[in-house]
Amino acid sequence: MSFFEISDRLKEFDKKAINLSKPYFEGIEEIAEYNQQKVLSAFIENRVSEAHLGISTGYGYGDIGRDTLDKIVARAFGAEDALIRHSFASGTHTLTVALFGILRPGDSVLSVTGRPYDTITGVFGIDKKTDGSLADFGVRYNQTELNGESLPDIDAIKKELKNKYYKMVYIQRSRGYSLRPSLSVKDIKTVCDAVKEVSPESIIMVDNCYGEFVEKTEPTEIGADLMAGSLIKNPGGGIAPCGGYIAGKKKYIEMCANRMTCSTVGREVGATLGHNRELYMGFFNAPHIVGEALKTAVYTSALFELLGYECTPRYNEKRADIIEALILESDKALIAFCKGLQSGSPIDSFVVPEPWDMPGYTDKVIMAAGAFTLGASIELSADGPLRDPYAVWMQGGLNFHSAKVGILLAANTMMNEEII
Ligand SMILES: *Cc1c(COP(=O)(O)O)cnc(C)c1O
């Protein structure tokens, strides 16, 4: 039985890649099972019933679905409190609400993971004081660079914090579009411990995008005061159609709620318009879906290593997020990979992705994303800028069986074009 044209040569590589991956799949299953129990127990503890999945309109006063899901998220992330809303427009918007919720004119923030993710640089106003950026409101930004091992430079951080008071220390867990490794929760704990030692008043905030449920603990369980992420990534479980969450200390969550709506009503308003069910289902499924995405990433790196490419992380390396970067070495390879992957997607499989000039990027970018939710990167997706070393960042996969087809078709397209 064969539904897809995969060359015999590639089938051999596939077999070997599966064998290499299997031992790592066991570790992924173990974490997914632990996190699934964590989430299920939070549902049971909060006595979720059909009434929680209902609809509110207008002001949305007393929406028990909304208020209870906040508690479930807090519980699952080991945080005092949380806000999870479909009305956060994106991950960047969610992080922005958290940053503006906490920071006031004259405050300073220190990023300890170097330059943040592209869209966040504009929120801080790092390069220019754009209208509405934190810089525009008089919030000062500074950063310490990663050290030679691509980890936060603890000595430099301590020195900077002794030198000056920073209201906030900002950590980005995931690599974003860089080739540095993502930070493990243990790495984040090392930073939190160092910050608390020299500047106990500083609020530690983590951009947790792509990190949720990859490990058994979350940053808020080991010293982070606040973290935020997107629901079209890990914690939406591929079901939430949009949104974001913020989790952390109760007093900071209240401050964020006042920024999210307004200071008189905070979290008491916000109609859920029928999105409760999707957010509950998505968060419930998230640990399993993250496991599927991790399996896809491990398999992809095993396969492409066997095919002779440099992959980061390697299939046998510890993972702190769901992203896999493949160094494809040529524009032809990058384009073929994305075309092949797109052809194995459940939605828009017939579409041929082309490199294009995207606002805010210096080089052309190519993307493959045949997803049920537009832009969802918990679903199998890949993109990369057309510049040396022609790296592609791939992530997601709602289920390994289907995602594997996408990856095989990507490799098969490269073989057909005689790249490998
Ligand atoms: C995805 C992501 C964000 C938020 O991006 P949106 O596209 O606005 O959802 C922020 N930081 C990192 C590291 C990310 O990966």
The ligand as a Gaussian input file, in Angstrom:
#p B3LYP/6-31G(d) Opt

LIG

0 1
 C        6.643000      33.088000      17.778000
 C        7.473000      33.850000      18.711000
 C        7.035000      35.057000      19.255000
 C        5.691000      35.656000      18.920000
 O        5.482000      35.713000      17.580000
 P        4.026000      35.962000      16.945000
 O        4.295000      35.705000      15.500000
 O        3.672000      37.360000      17.233000
 O        3.074000      35.010000      17.553000
 C        7.863000      35.696000      20.138000
 N        9.046000      35.171000      20.494000
 C        9.499000      34.009000      19.993000
 C       10.823000      33.484000      20.420000
 C        8.723000      33.308000      19.088000
 O        9.167000      32.150000      18.615000

